[in-house]
Amino acid sequence: MDGSAPIFLAQDAWEGKIFSGGWGAAQGGAYEVTAPADGSHVAKVGNGNTADVARAAAAAAAAQPAWEATAPADRARILNAAADILEANRDELIPWIIRESGSIYPKAAIEIEHSAGFLRAAAFAATEETRKVIQSLDGRDEEVIRVAHGVVGVISPFNFPLILSMRAIAAALATGNAVVHKPDPRTPISGGIIIARIFEEAGLPADLLHIIPGGAVVGTALCEDRNVAMVSFTGSPGVGAKVGEACGRNLKKVQLELGGKNALIIQDDADFALAAANAAWGTWLHQGQICMATGLILAPAAMADQLAEELAAKAGRLPVGNPATEQCALGPLISDSQVALVKAIVDDAVAKGAKLLAGGTPKGRMFPATVLSGVKPGMRAFDEEIFGPVAVVVAYQTDEHAIQLANMSEFGLAAGIIAKDVNRARRMGMRLRVGHLHINDQTVMASPNAPFGGRGKSGNGSRISGPAIWEEFTQWVWITSRPDAVMYPF
């Protein structure tokens, strides 16, 4: 014995495999995962197909009733154990998240911390009261109870792969469902393999969680399979629309958490340094690849140019590089196609009269912190979600004008307002069509205790986490009871 610690994520156990009744080969074979920063090999994972989903969903449906009948305290114990295991192995897992998703170290650490928080919040929710007595009109005993849907299909994105997978999986398990999960094919280790190992160690009974990496064929199968009662999807509006259409065609419940074009409004009484710091963080964290990223920085006309210049100075101090090998503030964008999209949006703004004050020119997948000023409606930088590190500074004339500009978006996820007069800020904020409103904070905020979701193209009005756990992942059953049956006239 050399005294070295055992490896929690030992590759020989899972490489080239899926997790479905244990680790095994996928009928779809296997594929290679590469690092977005340099294209280097990370690992191989199983490549699921329709047959893999069908087998997993059938096994999950068979296992789910016993899990729903399990005492809530026992479900909570497993979820809390999973959180403990995740935290205990953080130092081993963080490098996997960094390399696979292009995250800088603090962002990867946040994934561990927040995922553990979602597990613990779900554990607490598991023990909440699910039965309510209601008023009877004719002397019957009447109650409503919450029951699980059965099998929940979870489809998660690449940007926060661990958190955005875990929050749905934990909620579904806490409320008595089984889960078949498809992580993004670019981040199947952070978004899937890690989660399988955590629950494996925590003692989750067999067949309640299946992790099936793969492409669109796996997502389509989840929407079509008759054993999957609900699909929880986080990702782009385009793909989300297809998921919603497929689930609607199959009369299947669907929860959609999509993108955002989130406004940060700087009021004219705001502290300038605080406003600039909030704008920079909300815009450039994780290269802007966050649905809550600050997509519009709305500043009073008298302040807008100065704010843009300050952001340009900040941009020049933020190094871009490979977080796995370098000290940097920004890592790579996830793909070459995303680089091309961000560059096209920046070029469109400049061609239409905006000023490029910093950045704008990528090197491979490394896109520097970028600042555009003088942006107006009709420019793609104003109208579209960028999902890249681009600060879009827009001047407004009055509070009414700021509200009008913020509400022009088809999205409706988050907004922030920086101001000294909090009451004025709140009055303004309550007129914004968003699901999250943050007074004196930037737009990138989430909590396992708060319902997460937005309006319009940001989702279908559903929510995830916090009090929304029971709303989304269960349904009501109405039960009436008489001491004896009665004689009806027919």
N, C-alpha and C positions, 0 to 999 in steps of 0.2 A: 504493500500500500504506500503510495507516495503522499498521502494526506491531502491531495487536491480535491476541491469541491466537485460534486457531480454536475454534469452539464444538464440544465433543465430542458433546453431546446436541442438536444442531441439529434443531429441530422439523420443519422442512420435509422432512426425510428419513423421519420415522416417523409423523408425526401422522395419525391416522385409519387407520392400517395395522396389519397383523400382520407378524411376522417368520417367514417360512416359505419357504425357498429365496430369501431376500432380502426386501426390504420390498415389500409389495403389499396390495391391498385385500382385506378379508375378505368372504366370501360373505354373512356376516351383517350387513354394513354397518359402522357406527361408532357410538360412544356417547361422552357427555361425562363426564369425570372432574372432580369438584368437591372443594374443600378442606373437610375436616370442621369446621374452626374457624369459617368464615364462609360456606360454601356458594358461594364464588367459583369461577369457571371455572379449571381448571388446564390441561387439554388434551383433545383427542379421541384415542381409540385405536380400532383395529379391533375389531369385535365378532364373535368367532368363532361358528361353528355346527358341526353334525355333519359337514357336507361338508368344512369346513376341517380338522377333526381327521382325517377319513379320508384326505384328500390328504396332510397332514403326516405321519401315521403310516406311510403307504405309502412316502413318500420317505425317511423316517428308516430304515425297515426295509431299503430298498435300499442306503443309504449305510453302515449299521452294520458289515457284515462287514469292509470295508476298514479301518475305524477300529479294530476289535478286532485286526486283523492289524498295525496300525501299531506300531512299536517303542515299548515303554513310555517310554523316555527322550524320544521325540518327543511323546507325549501329555503327559508331565510338563512339557515345555518350553512348550507352549501354555497349560497351566493356570497356570504361573508367570508367563507373559507377561500373562495376564488379570489376575492379582493386581497386577502392576506398573502396568497401565493403570488399574485401579480406583483405586489409591492416587494415581497421578499426577493424576487428575481429581477428587479428593475435594472440593475447594473449589467446583467447579461442581455436583457431584451432591448434596452435603448439603442445599442449599436445596430441591431437589426432594423429598427424603425428608421434610423438615420440613413443607412445605406439604401434601403429599399424605397423609401419615399422622398429622399432628398431633404430631409428635415435637419435643421440645426439642433444642437443638443438641447437647449431649453425647450423647444417645441416638442421634441421627442419625450422629454421628461414630463411635460404637461400631459401627454397622451397616457402615460402610466398613472399619474396622479388622478386625472379626471376619470379614467376608466374605472379605477378602484372606487371612486366616488359614485359613479353610476351603479356599480354592483352593490354598494352599501345602501344606496337610496332604494334600489329595487328590493333588497332584502327587507328593509323597513316596510315598504309598501306591501310586501307579501303577507304581512300580519294584520293589515288593515281590515276593518269590518266590511264584509261583502253582502250583507243581508240587511234589508230595510223593511219594516212593517209599514203598510200603507192603509189608509182609511177605506173601510168597506162600505158599500152602499146598501147591502142587503143582509148583513149579519154574518157573512162568511169570514173566516180567517184569511187575510190576504198579505202577501209579502212579495218582494222582488229580490232576486239574488243575482249576483254576477257570476257568469260561467265563462270558461276559456273558449276561444274559437276552436282550438284543436291543434293544428299544425300551422305555424307562421313561417312564411318564406321571408328571409331578410336579404336584401341586396344593398351593398354598401360601396362607397366611393374610395378613391385613392388618397385624398388629401389629408384626412385624419383617420386613417384606416382602422386603428385600434378603437378609438373613442366611438366613431360613428357606426361601427359594428357592434361594439359592446353595449351601447345604450339601448339598442333594440333587442338584442339577444337577452340581456339581463331582464328587461321589462317583460318580454314574452315568457321567459321561464318563471319569473316571480309570480305571474298571474295564472300559472298552471298549463301553459302551452308547451308543445315541443317545437323545435326549430330546425329548419333546413336553411343553411346560410351560404350565399354566394358572395365572397369578397371580390373586390375589383381585381381583375386578372393581373394588374401591374403591381399590386401590393397584397398578394395572398398570404404572405407569412405574417406581416404585421396585422392584417385584417382578418386572418383566419386560423393559421397554424398555431399561433400563440394562444388564441382563445381556446382552441381544442385542447391544447396541453394543460391550460389552467383548469378547465372543468374536468379533465381526466384526472388530474391530481386532487381536485376538490371532492371527488366521489359522486359526480352527477351520474345517476343511473343510465344504463346503456340505452342507446337509440333515441335519447331526448334531444341530442344536438348532433347535427351532421354538417360538416364543412366541405363544400364542393366547389373548389376554384374552377374557373372556366370562363368562356366568352358568352356572347349573347344567347347561345343555345341553352345554357343553364338558366339564365334569367327568363327566357321564354317558357321553358318547361315549368318553372315555379308558378308562372301566371296561368298555365294551362292545366297543371296536374290537379285532378279532382280531390286528392287527399290534402292539398294545401288550401286552407280556408281563408287566409289573409296574406297579403304581401306588404311588407314595410320596405319602402325604397327611399334611398338618399342618393341624389345625383343631379344630373343636368336636367333642365326643363324638357329638352328634346327627347331624351330617353324616358324621362318620367311620363311624358304624354303617351308614349307607346306602352309603358307598363300600365298606366291607368286605362287605356283603351282595351288592352288584353284582359285585364281583371274585370272591367265592366262587361265585356263580351261573355265572360264566364261567371258573371254575377258574384264576384268575389270581392270582399272588403279590401281596400287598398289605402295605405297611408303614404303620402308623397311629401317628402321634404326636399325642396329643389333649390334654385339659386337665389341670388339677391343682387340688387343694385342699390346699395345702402348709403343713405345720405348722412353726412356729419355736418350739422349746421353750426357755424361759429357766429354767435351773436355779437353785436357791436360793443358790449360791455365785457367781453371775455378777456381773460389774461392771455396775452399773445403767446408767450412761451408755452403755457399749458395747452393752448389750442394747437400749436404746431406739433408738440409731442404726441398728442392724441391722434392727430391726423396721420402722422408718420407711422405710428404703431398699427393703427387700424388698416392702413393701406398696404404696408410692406411685410407684415408678419407672414411667414411661410410663403414669401414671394407673391402674396396676394391671392393664393390659391385656397380661399376660404369663402364659403357662401355668405358669411357675415362681413367680409372685408369691406372697408370704406370705399365705395365706388364713386361717390361724388363728395367733394369738399366744398360746401357752400359758404362763402365768406362775404361780408359786406363789401360793397364796391370800393370803399375807401381803404380796406385792409387787404383785398385779394392779391394784389401784386406783391406786397411785402410778404404775405404768407407764402406765396408761391416761391419767392426767392429764398426764404428761410428753409422751405422743404428741399429746394435744390441744393442748398448747402448741406443739409442733413444727408441727402442722397449721396453726395460725394464722399461722405465718411463711412459709407456702408459697403464693406468688401463683399464680393460675390465669389463663391467657390464651391468646392466639393466638401460638404460638412463631415464626411467620413475621414478626410485626410488634412483639412485645412481649418484654421480659425476664420470664420466668415459670419456675416449677418444674414445673407441670403444664399440659399442653395439653388439647385437647378429647377427649371420648370419640368413638368412630368414627361413631356414628349416634344418631338420636333414639330408636330402639327400645332401644339399649343403655342410654341414660340412663334410660328408663322402667323397664327391668329392675333396674338398680342401685337406683333410688329405691324400687321396690317391695320389694326385699330389706331395705333399711334400715328402711322403715316397718313391715314385718312384725316385725323384731326389737324395735323400740320398743313395738309393740302387745303383744308377748309378755313385756315386762318388762326388756328391755335399756335401758341409758342411752346417749343420744346426747350425746357430749361435745364434738364439733366437726363442722362441715360438715353434710352430709345434704340440703342444698337446692341443686339445680343452677340455673344460669342458662343456658338454652339447652343446648348440649352441654358447657358448662364445669361440671364437677362438682368441688367443692372436696375437699381431703383430709378424710376423715371418720373419726371414731373412735367405735366402739361398745364399751361395757364390759358386763360381766354377761351375756355371750352364753352360751347353753346349747344342748345338742342339742335338736332339734325346731324351732329357729328356722332360717329359710332362710339366714341369715348364717353359721350353723355348718355347715349341710348342703351348701350349693351353692357352686359356683365363681362368684364375683361378677364378675370381669373389670372391676372398677372400683376407685377409690381409697378402699377402706374397710378400716380397721384393725379387726380383730375380736379383742377381748381376752377370753380365757377363763381362768378360775381353775382350778387343779388342787390336789389335796391331797397326793398322794404321787407318786413316780416311776411307780409302777404305774398310777396314775390318769392321768398324762400320756400314757403309752403307749397306754392304752385309748382316750383321747379322740382321739389322733392316728390310730389305726388304725380308728376308726369310719367314716372316709371311704371312699366307693366308688372314689376316685382313689388313685393310688400313684406320684406323680412324684418330688417332692423333699421333703426335710426338712432343717432346720438345728437345731443345738443350741448354745446359748451357755453356757459353763461354765468354771470354773477347773480342775476335776478332769477332765482330758481322758479318762482311762481310764473313769471313770464315765459320761461322755457317750457314749463309743464303745459301751459295753455297752448303754446305753439305745438308741442309734441302730440297733444291729444287730437290734433287735426291731421296728423300724418297717418296714412293708411299702411300700418306696419303691425307685425306681431310682437316685436320687441322694441321698447323705447327706453333709452338710457340717458338720464339727465346728468351732465357733467362727467361723461365717459364716452369713449369711442365705441364703435359698433360691434367689435368682436368680443362677445360675451356669451357664456353658456353656464348653466348650473344643472346638476342632476335633480334639483328640487323645483325647477321651473319648467312649465310647459314650453316646448320649443316648436316653432313653426311660424308660417307667415300667410300672406294673402296673395291673390293673383297668381302670377307665374312662379311665386315662391312655394306653392304647394296647393293642396286641395282643401285647405281649411282645417286639416287634422293637426294634431299635436303629438309630441313624443316627450317622455320623461315627466317628472313631477306628478301632479294630480292627473295628468293625461294618461298615465299608465293604465288605470282601470277603464278609462273611457275608450281607449283605442284597442287594447288587447283582450277585452272581454265584451260580453253582451248581456243584456238583461233577460231574465226569465221571470215571468209573472206566475205566481203559484197561489191558487185559492183552495180552501179546504172547508168542508162541512163535517159535522160529526156523523151524519147519515145522509145517504142519497135521497133525493126528493122525487116525487112522481110528477112527470111532465104530462101535459094534456094529450100529446099525440100517441 
